[in-house]
Amino acid sequence: MGDLTRRIRPTAPQRPGADTGQDGNVDDINFNKTVTTFGDLGLPNPKLQRGVLASGVRTEDGRVRRRRSDESYFRRAIAWTATRQRILIHRMEQPLRRLEDGRFQVSGEWVKAGSVLREAAEPAAARRGEVPYAPKTGGESDSGDSPGDGEDRFAKAYSDLSVLPRPVRASVRNRAINPDHFYTLLVEHMRNGTVQRHSLNLLRANAVEGIVVVASRAAKASAWQVEQYTYDFRPHIAGGAAGTGPAVTAARRGELT
């Protein structure tokens, strides 16, 4: 145990393609929220599922309460898994009961409210590498993210993305433009009260393409170890599979760009 996620106010996202600026400092983040697992949601453990490369659970802030048209309340979580060829996303909901004093109490188990499956014709192109990390030190990190107008439902994902090295951030932002799914799981791993490493699992996708990042950084290390998988969800084209070309060539070289 001892793995924690953070509970902070997310920063607003940049516009796609904008300069991502300086690396955010993951060591300055306050991790104080216990990780929500697939087991907590009543779902199978992805670590026991064959072929799963990455997974994550995104839960909303504990103060968020959703209300249906019938005046019933619930809270939501998103659970996702990725293999080399497909991405599966579950929308989970748990009923809440409003007490007389205005507080809310859980009144039932998590249930699956919907699922999305994105499947590629060919396995995702894979890139792996060690990417130098140069965060701002002292005080609050500045990743170059400038506030936007209004709220964005993926603001937390953009905020978590800011701690990755600039080349990785650029790679993520240049794929799956205008995503309909963008989720992250940023975790601090501790042992005997000492931080061992940080990890970030990321999924960003739209109907045409997707990208999954699995990144890990040992405590105080000068680089992140990064695996990146890019998916082409377009239908298979006769005479040539979708997803061939320069991206696959670069993947075979093992480069991370």
N, C-alpha and C positions, 0 to 999 in steps of 0.2 A: 504494500500500500504506500501511502505517502505521496501519491501523485496528485497534483493540484492544477486547476485551471485558474484563470484570472477573473476577477470581477471588477471591471473598470468601465468608465463611460467611453464608448467607442468614438473614434474620430471619424469625421465625414470623409467619404471617398473622393479620390481625384476623378477627373474625366479620363476616359480611356485614352491611352497613348501619351499621357502627360509625363513629364520628368518626375521620377519617383524619389529624387533627392537622396539624402543621407540615410544610412541604415538606422533603424530604430534600435534602441538598446534593450534587449530582452532581460538583461540583468537588473534593470530599473523597474521592472513590472512587479506589482504586488499580486502574487498568486495566493488566493485565500478561499477557493471554492472547490469542493471535492468533485472529482471527475464523475460524470454520469455515464454509466456503462450500458451496453446492450442488454445485459441481464436485468438492470434496473427497469428497463422498458419491456421486459418479457420477451426479448428477441434472442435468437441463437448467438453465441459468442463468435464473432467473425474470425478470431484467432484459431478456431477449430474448423473453419470452413476452408475447403480446398481452393487454392488459387487466389485468395483474397490478398491484394497488395497493400491496401490502405482502407481505413474506416474511420468513422468519427460520429459523435453525437453532438448536436448543437441544441442547447436548451435556452429558452428565453430568460431574461432577467426575472428573478423571483417575484418582482412586483407587478409583472405583466399578467393581466387577467383578460381572457377573451370571452365574449358573450355572444350566444347564438340568438336567432330571431325568437326562439321560445323562452328567452330570458334565462336559460341555463348557462353556467360558466364552465370554462375549461382552460387548461394550459397546454402548450404545444411543445413538441420536440421533433427534431429531424435526425434520423439515423441513416447513414449511408455506407455503402461498401463499394470497392472497385477491384475488378480483376483486370487482366490484360485486355479483355475484349468487351466488358460491359460495366456499366455503372447502375447501381440499384439504390433508390432513395425511398425511404418510408417516412410518411407524416404520421406522427403519433400524437394522441390526445388523451388527457386525463381529466375526468370530471372534478369540479370543485363545487363546494357548497358555501354559500355566503352566510356567515353567522350574524346574530343580532347586533353585535358590536362593530360590524363592518368588515371584520377579518374574514379570510377564506380558509377552508379546510378541505383537504383531499377527501373525495367521497367515492372513489372507485379506482380500478386498475387502469394502467395505460392500455389503450386499444389502437389498432392500426386504422387510420382514417383514410389513407390513400397511399399509393405507391407509383413511382415513375421508374421505368426501365429504359435506359439508353444503351443500345448495342451497336458495336462497330462491325463492319464487314471483315476487317483485318485486325490482328492484335495491335494494341497501342504501341507507337514508337517509344522506345525507352532511352533515356539519357541519364548518365550518372556521373557525378564528379564532386570534388572538394572545392567549394567556392569561398574565397576570402571574405571576411566579415569585418567591417570597419565602422562600428557605431560611434555616435557622439557620446562622449563621457562627461559626467558631471551634470547634475540637474536633469531636466526632462528631455527625453529624446525628441529629435526633430527629423521625421522621415520625409519631409517635403510635402506631406498631404495637406492640401489647403481646404478649408471648409467649403461645403457646397450649400445650395439652397434646399432647405427642407430635410426631412429624414430620409434615409435610404435603408431598405430592409437588409442590405448586405453590409452595413457600416462596420459591424464587428469583424467580418471577414477581411475587409480592407485594412482595418486597424491591426489585426493579427499579421497580415501580409507584410506590414511595414518592417517587421523585425528581420525578415530575410534579406540576404545580400541583394544589391541593386540588380545584377544581371538576372537573378531568379525572379524578382518582382516584375521586371520588364517582360520576361518570357510569359509570366502568368497574365499580365495585363494585355498582352498582344494576342491572346487566344480567347475564344469564346466571348467575343465582344457582345455587350448587352446580355449578360447571362440571365437565365431564369433560375439557376441554382448556383450558389456560391457559399460554401461552408468551410469552416476551419476548426481545428482542434489544437490549441496551443497549450502544452502541458509542461509543468516543472516536475522533474523526477527527483525525489529525495531519498536518502538512506541515512538512518541514524541522525536525522536533523541537518544533514549536509546536502546541498544541491549537487547532484551528479551530472545532470544534463537537462537540456530543453529539447522538446520535439514539437514539430508542427506537421499535421496532416491537413491537406487542402484539396478541395474539389471545386472546380469552376466549370460550368457547362451551359450550353444552349442546345437547340435542336440539331445543330450542324456539327459542332465539335466540342471537345472537352479537354481538360487538363487536370491531372492529379499530381500533387507534389508530396513526397515523403522526405522530411528534412529533420536532421538531428545535429545538435551541437553539444559537445562535452563542456562542462563548466569551465568558463574563462578561455575556451579555445578561440583561435584566430580564424576559424573557418567553419562553415556548415557542411555536413555530408548530405548531399541532395540526390534524390532520385526523382525523375520527372517523366511522366507518361502522357502522351498526347493522343487523342482519339479523334477519328473521323467518322461521324455518324451518318454521312451521306450514303445512299444506296450503292451497292456494288455496281460498278460500271463494266459492261461487257468489253473484253479485250484488255482490262487493266483494273486491278482492285483499287478502291478508294484508299488514299493514305500512302501511296507509293510516291517516290520522288525524293527531293533533297532532304526532307525531314527524316526519312528512313535511312538515307546514306549517312547523315550526321549521327543518327542513333547507333549505327553499326560501328562508327568510330569511337563511340562512347563519350562524345563531347556534350557539354551542357552549355547552351547559349540562350 
